[in-house]
Amino acid sequence: MSAPTDDMLGTLQALHAALEQVRLPLEVPGSAGHRTRRTEMAEQLEDYVLPRLREIDAPLLAVVGGSTGAGKSTLVNSLVGQVVTEPGVLRPTTRSPVLVHHPEDAAWFDRQRVLPELERTERSTDDPQALRLVASTSVPQGLALLDAPDIDSVEARNRTLATQLLGAADLWLFVTSAARYADQVPWDFLRTAAERSAAVAVVLDRTPPEAVTDVSHDLARMLTARGLRDSPLFTVEERPLGSDGLLPADAVAEIRGWLAELGADAGARSAVVRQTLDGAVKAVARDSFVIADAGAAQLETRSRLERDVEVAYAQAETAVDDASADGTLLRGEVLARWQDFVGTGEFLRGLESRISRLRDRVTAAVMGKPQQAERVTVAVESGLQTLVIENAEAAAERAEGAWRADPAGRQVLEGTATDLSRASRECRAATERLVRDWQAAVLDLVRTEGADKRGTARFLAYGVNGLSVSLMVVVFASTGGVTGAEVGIAGGSAVLGQKLLEAVFGDQAVRRLAATARADLAERVHALMLAEQRRFTALLGDLDLPDDVPDRLRTLARRVDDLRFSNGGAA
């Protein structure tokens, strides 16, 4: 094998590996066709291109394919001169493909050189995953015939196998009939052959003698119009079969003679092989860019679905952050318990006129009220839990709704039994832990900050719990978002809490403690929402979409094109 061939073989092997890694699971526009083409490309590389490159001098493989009832098997039997493949009386016929070769060429086909996944056998079988090998001296050395299933079979696995076998051919011997030559399916295959520059010969079979001229001229015109003008066209008249089930020898003499000449001419065989091989390589390289774009579209779709979830939960985090800092939580039970703790009513009445005396009055009010401080803590715990859970539920509903409105997202949702429109079953317990842990962290903040003040009168008067709930109240109104009548209630409550803390720690320390406590709460909420979000993103992770495959495919496809051009435009 030459160095250029070695380079091409190595590059195509890498390209095959990259194609095997392409995943197109999401339903995006064109994905069904791209999945089919990716499979065809991988199979053709494995079944034909790579084996052929490794053994460029192996016998030419002519695959006989065509429409249902076109007479492929009868034609193959008649060309060989014996029944080697059973014609189907009932449709569809499901059996193994049959490869007929010269006995001297047996070594080329009894190992996994072409169609490596098909099991080799020498007996007749109905297993479509087996390749029956038949040796016959009627087939010229250097050439083999393979009888494929119907390309338009109603049996899906027959159609799939026929496509795969035609992809493994050096030469397509395409069989149609006077009654079927204008059918769409055969022309779809022939168009594919023209696009891939594959070598094609066409047999117009089962043609009434009186229609031979008209039908063959019409078929030749259609071949020319579709880029197959140079394809040999043979006509086989409708003739009675002999007792052996074969056509008369003269009916297939022209085709047999052409195959014999091809088998005897090494240069002609080589030209056919190289034409088809280069066409296949060119098509694989060209379509690799299409598959790469399809892979990139999958990645973009995955990213879009991820963004839908991120936006939904980011909104939830923002809502919790806003509501836990704008005074929203300083209402209802929290406000009532706080007022019980500090005697807010009396202080609010004198807040504006006697602000300088506030610290001393607060000290007197809270002295000896540890139970009220604990009640504030419990109220804060309940209110904050409700706030977080409500927003987790809202985020799940938004994210699920966004996916439900997207075909790809809907597909992912339908693949799981979990109801993602609600928060997880673990969310409530996780939220309870979050709030308790945050309150404990606030307590630690106060305890640490007051380490050198624990013997002071004010520290002893307020207590760690009292100072902690005061800090929570300050955090809950830290943005000054309350307005109007609420200033006198929630805002005033926050001012009192701040004055309590300043009496012990000073104003700068209070601002730092409030900022730390608020950031800690936001971080804990983020972690909880991220855990909830992972219920969605884990489903996307299960899709197994490697990020680097599209770019790797494009790089390898460009390398294949470069090697072709450096070799004069041939594989």
C-alpha positions in Angstrom: 0.0 0.0 0.0 1.4 3.4 -1.0 2.0 6.2 1.5 -0.9 8.4 0.1 -3.2 5.3 0.4 -1.9 4.8 4.0 -2.7 8.4 4.8 -6.2 8.1 3.3 -6.9 4.9 5.1 -5.9 6.3 8.4 -7.9 9.4 7.9 -11.0 7.5 6.8 -10.6 5.2 9.8 -10.6 8.2 12.1 -13.6 9.6 10.2 -15.5 6.3 10.7 -14.8 6.4 14.4 -16.0 10.0 14.6 -19.2 9.1 12.7 -19.8 6.3 15.2 -19.6 8.9 18.0 -22.2 11.2 16.4 -25.5 11.2 18.4 -28.6 12.7 16.9 -31.2 11.8 19.5 -33.2 15.1 19.6 -36.0 15.7 17.2 -34.8 18.8 15.3 -35.6 19.6 11.7 -34.1 17.0 9.4 -32.8 14.8 12.2 -34.5 11.6 10.9 -32.8 11.9 7.5 -29.5 12.8 9.1 -29.7 9.7 11.3 -30.3 7.5 8.3 -27.5 9.1 6.3 -25.0 8.9 9.2 -25.8 5.1 9.5 -25.4 4.7 5.7 -22.1 6.5 5.7 -20.7 4.5 8.7 -21.8 1.2 7.1 -20.4 2.1 3.7 -17.0 2.9 5.2 -17.0 -0.3 7.2 -18.5 -2.5 4.5 -16.8 -1.2 1.4 -14.5 1.8 1.5 -12.0 0.7 4.2 -11.9 -3.0 3.1 -11.5 -1.9 -0.6 -8.7 0.5 0.3 -6.9 -2.2 2.2 -7.1 -4.6 -0.7 -7.5 -2.5 -3.9 -6.8 -5.6 -6.1 -9.5 -7.8 -4.6 -12.2 -9.0 -7.1 -14.8 -6.6 -8.3 -18.1 -7.0 -6.5 -21.2 -6.5 -8.7 -24.4 -6.2 -6.6 -27.6 -7.1 -8.4 -30.4 -4.9 -7.0 -33.7 -3.7 -8.1 -37.5 -3.6 -7.6 -39.8 -6.3 -6.4 -40.7 -8.7 -9.2 -38.0 -7.4 -11.5 -36.5 -10.9 -11.8 -33.1 -10.4 -10.1 -32.7 -13.9 -8.8 -33.8 -15.5 -12.1 -31.3 -13.2 -13.9 -28.4 -14.2 -11.5 -29.3 -17.9 -11.9 -29.4 -17.6 -15.7 -26.0 -15.7 -15.8 -24.4 -18.4 -13.6 -26.2 -21.3 -15.5 -27.6 -22.9 -12.4 -30.0 -22.2 -9.5 -27.8 -20.6 -6.8 -30.4 -18.2 -5.4 -34.1 -19.1 -5.0 -36.5 -16.7 -6.8 -39.3 -15.6 -4.5 -42.8 -16.7 -5.4 -44.4 -14.9 -2.5 -43.5 -11.3 -1.6 -41.6 -10.2 0.3 -38.9 -12.9 0.0 -36.8 -12.9 3.2 -33.6 -14.9 2.9 -29.9 -14.3 3.1 -28.1 -12.5 0.3 -26.1 -14.8 -2.1 -22.6 -14.0 -3.3 -21.4 -16.1 -6.4 -17.7 -16.1 -7.1 -15.1 -18.0 -9.0 -13.5 -20.9 -7.0 -10.1 -19.3 -7.3 -11.4 -16.1 -5.6 -12.8 -17.9 -2.5 -10.1 -16.5 -0.2 -11.2 -13.0 -1.0 -14.7 -13.6 0.3 -14.6 -16.3 3.0 -13.1 -13.8 5.4 -14.6 -10.6 6.7 -13.2 -8.3 3.9 -16.5 -6.9 2.8 -19.8 -6.8 4.8 -17.8 -7.9 7.9 -20.9 -8.2 10.2 -22.6 -10.8 8.0 -21.9 -14.4 9.0 -20.5 -16.5 6.2 -22.3 -19.7 5.2 -22.3 -22.1 2.2 -25.8 -23.4 2.7 -29.2 -21.9 1.8 -30.7 -20.0 4.8 -33.4 -17.5 5.5 -31.2 -15.5 7.9 -30.8 -12.0 6.4 -27.7 -11.6 8.7 -25.9 -14.3 6.9 -24.0 -14.1 3.5 -24.2 -17.3 1.5 -21.1 -18.0 -0.6 -21.4 -20.0 -3.8 -18.4 -21.0 -5.9 -19.0 -21.3 -9.6 -16.7 -21.4 -12.7 -19.4 -19.7 -14.7 -18.4 -16.5 -13.0 -15.2 -15.0 -14.4 -12.2 -14.8 -12.0 -11.8 -11.3 -10.6 -15.5 -10.6 -10.5 -18.4 -11.7 -8.1 -22.1 -11.3 -8.3 -24.2 -10.6 -5.2 -28.0 -11.0 -5.3 -29.6 -8.4 -3.0 -33.1 -8.2 -1.5 -35.7 -5.9 -3.2 -35.1 -2.2 -2.7 -38.8 -1.5 -2.4 -39.7 -4.5 -0.3 -42.6 -4.1 2.2 -40.2 -5.8 4.7 -38.2 -3.0 6.3 -35.2 -5.2 7.1 -35.1 -6.2 3.4 -34.9 -2.6 2.3 -32.3 -1.8 4.9 -30.1 -4.7 3.8 -30.6 -3.9 0.1 -29.3 -0.3 0.8 -26.4 -1.7 2.8 -25.4 -4.2 0.1 -25.6 -1.6 -2.7 -23.4 0.6 -0.6 -20.8 -2.2 -0.6 -20.8 -2.6 -4.4 -18.0 -1.7 -6.8 -20.6 -2.0 -9.6 -24.4 -1.7 -9.4 -26.1 -4.1 -11.8 -29.5 -2.5 -11.5 -32.5 -4.6 -12.6 -35.9 -3.2 -13.5 -38.7 -4.3 -15.8 -40.9 -2.9 -18.5 -43.7 -2.6 -16.0 -41.6 -1.0 -13.2 -38.8 1.1 -14.8 -40.6 4.4 -14.1 -41.2 3.7 -10.4 -39.9 6.3 -8.0 -38.0 4.1 -5.6 -35.6 2.7 -8.2 -34.8 6.2 -9.5 -34.1 7.3 -5.9 -31.4 4.7 -5.8 -30.1 5.5 -9.2 -30.0 9.2 -8.3 -27.9 8.3 -5.3 -25.6 6.3 -7.5 -25.2 9.3 -9.8 -24.5 11.6 -6.9 -21.8 9.2 -5.6 -20.3 8.6 -9.1 -20.8 4.9 -8.6 -20.4 2.6 -11.6 -23.8 1.4 -12.7 -25.1 -1.0 -15.4 -28.9 -1.2 -15.9 -30.8 -4.3 -17.0 -34.3 -3.8 -18.5 -35.7 -7.2 -17.7 -39.0 -9.0 -18.6 -39.7 -6.8 -21.6 -42.2 -7.9 -24.2 -40.5 -8.2 -27.6 -42.8 -5.7 -29.2 -42.1 -3.1 -26.4 -38.3 -3.5 -26.4 -37.5 -0.5 -28.7 -39.9 2.0 -27.1 -39.2 1.1 -23.5 -35.5 0.9 -23.9 -35.4 4.3 -25.7 -37.5 5.9 -22.9 -35.3 4.3 -20.2 -32.1 5.5 -22.0 -33.6 9.0 -22.1 -34.4 8.9 -18.4 -30.8 7.7 -17.6 -29.3 10.5 -19.6 -31.5 13.1 -17.9 -30.4 11.9 -14.5 -26.6 11.8 -15.1 -26.3 8.2 -16.0 -25.8 8.5 -19.8 -22.6 6.4 -19.8 -24.2 3.5 -17.9 -24.5 0.3 -20.0 -28.1 -0.6 -20.7 -29.0 -4.2 -21.4 -32.4 -5.5 -22.4 -33.7 -9.0 -21.6 -36.9 -10.0 -23.4 -39.8 -11.7 -21.7 -39.2 -15.4 -22.4 -40.5 -18.7 -21.0 -38.2 -20.3 -18.4 -36.8 -23.7 -19.1 -37.5 -26.7 -17.0 -34.4 -25.8 -14.9 -36.0 -22.4 -14.1 -33.5 -20.5 -16.1 -33.8 -18.1 -19.1 -32.5 -19.3 -22.4 -28.8 -18.8 -22.7 -29.2 -16.3 -25.7 -31.5 -14.1 -23.6 -28.6 -13.2 -21.2 -25.7 -13.7 -23.6 -25.0 -10.0 -24.0 -24.8 -9.4 -20.2 -22.7 -12.6 -19.7 -20.3 -11.5 -22.4 -19.9 -8.0 -20.9 -19.2 -9.5 -17.5 -16.7 -11.9 -18.9 -14.8 -9.1 -20.7 -14.8 -7.0 -17.5 -13.5 -10.0 -15.5 -10.7 -10.6 -18.1 -9.6 -7.0 -18.3 -7.7 -6.0 -15.1 -7.5 -2.4 -16.3 -11.2 -2.1 -16.8 -11.9 -3.7 -13.5 -9.5 -1.3 -11.8 -11.1 1.7 -13.5 -14.6 0.6 -12.2 -13.3 0.0 -8.7 -11.5 3.3 -8.5 -14.5 5.2 -10.0 -16.8 3.9 -7.4 -14.3 4.1 -4.5 -13.5 7.7 -5.2 -17.1 8.5 -5.6 -17.9 6.9 -2.3 -15.0 8.7 -0.5 -16.0 12.0 -2.1 -19.7 11.6 -1.0 -18.7 10.5 2.6 -16.4 13.6 2.9 -19.1 15.9 1.5 -21.9 14.5 3.7 -19.6 14.6 6.8 -20.0 18.3 6.8 -23.8 17.9 6.7 -23.7 15.4 9.6 -21.3 17.7 11.5 -23.9 20.5 11.1 -26.6 18.2 12.3 -24.5 17.3 15.3 -23.9 21.0 16.0 -27.7 21.6 15.8 -28.1 18.9 18.4 -25.7 20.7 20.7 -27.4 24.0 20.1 -30.8 22.5 20.9 -29.4 21.0 24.1 -27.9 24.4 25.0 -31.3 26.0 24.3 -33.1 23.6 26.6 -30.4 24.1 29.2 -30.9 27.9 29.0 -34.7 27.5 29.4 -34.1 25.7 32.7 -31.4 28.1 33.8 -33.6 31.1 33.1 -36.5 29.5 35.0 -34.4 28.8 38.1 -32.5 32.1 37.9 -35.9 33.8 38.1 -36.7 31.8 41.2 -33.4 32.7 42.8 -34.0 36.4 42.0 -37.5 36.2 43.4 -36.3 34.7 46.7 -33.4 37.2 46.9 -35.7 40.1 46.3 -38.4 38.9 48.7 -35.9 38.1 51.5 -34.5 41.6 51.4 -37.3 44.0 50.5 -39.3 43.6 53.7 -41.7 41.1 52.3 -40.9 38.6 55.0 -41.4 41.2 57.7 -45.2 40.8 57.7 -47.6 38.5 59.3 -46.3 36.0 61.9 -42.7 37.2 61.6 -43.7 40.8 62.3 -46.0 39.9 65.2 -43.3 37.8 66.9 -40.7 40.5 66.4 -43.0 43.1 67.9 -43.5 40.8 70.9 -39.8 40.6 71.2 -38.9 44.3 71.1 -42.2 46.1 72.1 -42.2 47.8 68.7 -45.3 49.8 69.2 -43.9 52.1 71.9 -40.6 52.6 70.1 -42.3 53.4 66.8 -44.3 56.2 68.4 -41.1 57.8 69.6 -38.8 56.8 66.8 -38.6 60.1 65.1 -38.4 62.4 68.1 -36.3 60.3 70.5 -33.9 58.4 68.2 -30.9 59.3 70.4 -32.6 57.5 73.4 -33.5 54.4 71.4 -30.7 52.1 72.4 -31.3 52.4 76.1 -35.1 51.8 75.7 -34.5 48.8 73.4 -32.2 47.3 76.0 -34.8 47.6 78.6 -37.5 46.2 76.4 -35.8 43.0 75.3 -34.1 42.1 78.6 -35.3 38.7 79.8 -37.2 37.7 76.6 -35.4 34.6 75.3 -38.7 32.9 74.5 -39.8 35.7 72.3 -36.5 35.5 70.4 -37.1 31.8 69.8 -40.6 32.6 68.5 -39.1 35.1 66.0 -36.7 32.4 64.9 -39.5 29.9 64.3 -41.6 32.4 62.4 -38.6 33.3 60.2 -38.0 29.6 59.6 -41.6 29.1 58.4 -41.8 32.2 56.3 -38.5 31.6 54.6 -39.3 28.0 53.9 -42.6 28.9 52.3 -40.9 31.5 50.1 -38.2 29.1 48.8 -40.6 26.2 48.2 -43.1 28.4 46.3 -40.4 29.7 44.0 -39.0 26.2 43.4 -42.4 25.1 42.4 -42.8 28.1 40.1 -39.4 27.4 38.5 -40.2 23.8 37.8 -43.5 24.8 36.2 -41.8 27.4 34.0 -39.0 25.0 33.0 -41.3 22.1 32.2 -43.6 24.4 30.3 -40.8 25.8 28.1 -39.7 22.2 27.3 -43.2 21.1 26.6 -43.6 23.9 24.0 -40.4 22.7 22.2 -40.5 19.4 20.2 -37.1 18.4 21.4 -37.9 19.3 25.0 -41.2 17.5 24.8 -39.3 14.4 23.5 -37.0 14.5 26.5 -39.9 14.9 28.9 -41.7 11.9 27.3 -38.6 9.8 28.0 -38.9 10.1 31.8 -41.6 8.9 34.2 -40.8 11.8 36.6 -43.2 14.7 36.8 -40.9 17.7 36.4 -43.7 20.3 36.5 -43.4 20.2 40.3 -40.5 20.6 42.7 -38.8 17.3 43.7 -40.0 15.2 46.6 -36.8 16.1 48.3 -37.3 19.8 47.9 -39.3 20.5 51.1 -36.8 18.6 53.3 -33.9 20.3 51.6 -35.5 23.7 52.1 -36.0 23.0 55.8 -32.4 22.1 56.2 -31.3 25.1 54.2 -33.2 27.5 56.5 -32.1 25.8 59.7 -28.5 25.8 58.5 -28.7 29.4 57.5 -30.1 30.4 60.9 -27.4 28.4 62.6 -24.8 30.2 60.4 -26.3 33.6 61.5 -26.0 32.5 65.1 -22.4 31.6 64.5 -21.7 35.0 62.9 -23.1 36.8 65.9 -21.3 34.6 68.3 -18.0 35.0 66.5 -18.4 38.8 66.1 -19.2 39.1 69.8 -16.4 36.9 71.1 -14.7 39.9 72.9 -18.0 41.4 74.0 -19.7 38.6 75.7 -19.2 40.1 79.1 -20.7 43.5 78.2 -24.0 44.5 79.7 -25.7 45.0 76.3 -24.5 41.6 74.9 -25.7 39.9 78.0 -29.0 41.8 77.8 -29.8 40.9 74.2 -28.3 37.5 74.2 -26.9 35.6 71.1 -30.4 34.5 70.0 -31.8 38.0 70.3 -28.9 39.5 68.3 -29.3 36.7 65.7 -33.0 37.4 65.1 -32.2 41.1 64.9 -29.6 40.4 62.2 -32.2 38.3 60.3 -34.7 41.2 60.5 -32.0 43.6 59.2 -31.2 41.3 56.3 -34.9 41.0 55.4 -35.2 44.8 54.8 -31.7 45.4 53.6 -32.7 46.8 50.2 -35.1 49.4 51.6 -37.7 48.2 49.1 -40.7 48.8 51.3 -42.7 52.0 50.7 -45.7 54.0 52.0 -47.4 52.6 55.1 -45.1 49.7 55.2 -42.2 51.9 56.2 -43.7 52.4 59.6 -44.0 48.6 60.2 -41.4 46.6 58.3 -39.0 49.5 57.8 -39.3 50.5 61.5 -38.7 46.9 62.5 -35.5 46.8 60.5 -34.3 50.1 62.1 -34.9 48.7 65.5 -33.0 45.5 64.7 -30.1 47.6 63.3 -30.0 49.7 66.4 -29.9 46.7 68.6 -26.9 45.4 66.7 -25.2 48.7 66.6 -25.5 49.0 70.3 -23.3 46.0 70.6 -21.1 45.9 67.5 -21.0 49.3 65.9 -22.5 50.4 62.6 -19.7 49.2 60.3 -19.7 45.7 61.8 -23.5 45.6 61.4 -23.3 46.4 57.7 -20.7 43.7 57.2 -22.7 41.1 59.2 -25.8 41.8 57.2 -24.0 41.6 53.9 -22.4 38.3 54.9 -25.7 36.8 56.1 -27.5 37.8 53.0 -24.8 36.5 50.7 -24.8 33.2 52.6 -28.6 32.9 52.2 -28.3 33.6 48.5 -25.6 31.0 48.1 -27.6 28.3 49.9 -30.7 29.1 47.8 -28.6 28.9 44.7 -27.3 25.4 45.7 -30.9 24.2 46.3 -32.2 25.6 43.0 -29.2 24.1 41.2 -30.1 20.7 42.7 -33.6 21.1 41.5 -32.4 22.2 38.1 -30.3 19.1 37.7 -33.4 17.0 37.4 -33.7 18.6 33.9 -30.1 18.8 33.0 -29.4 15.2 34.0 -31.8 14.2 31.2 -29.8 16.2 28.7 -26.6 14.7 30.0 -28.0 11.2 29.3 -28.3 12.1 25.6 -24.5 11.6 25.3 -23.7 14.4 22.9 -19.9 14.9 22.8 -19.1 18.6 22.2 -16.0 18.0 20.1 -17.4 15.6 17.5 -18.8 18.1 14.9 -15.5 20.0 14.7 -13.5 16.7 14.5 -15.8 15.5 11.7 -15.2 18.7 9.7 -11.4 18.5 10.3 -11.3 14.9 9.1 -13.5 15.6 6.1 -11.3 18.5 5.0 -8.3 16.2 5.4 -10.0 13.6 3.1 -10.6 16.2 0.5 -7.0 17.4 0.7 -5.7 13.9 0.2 -8.0 13.3 -2.8 -6.9 16.5 -4.5 -3.2 15.8 -3.8 -3.7 12.4 -5.4 -5.3 13.8 -8.5 -8.9 13.8 -7.3 -9.0 10.1 -6.6 -9.1 8.0 -3.4 
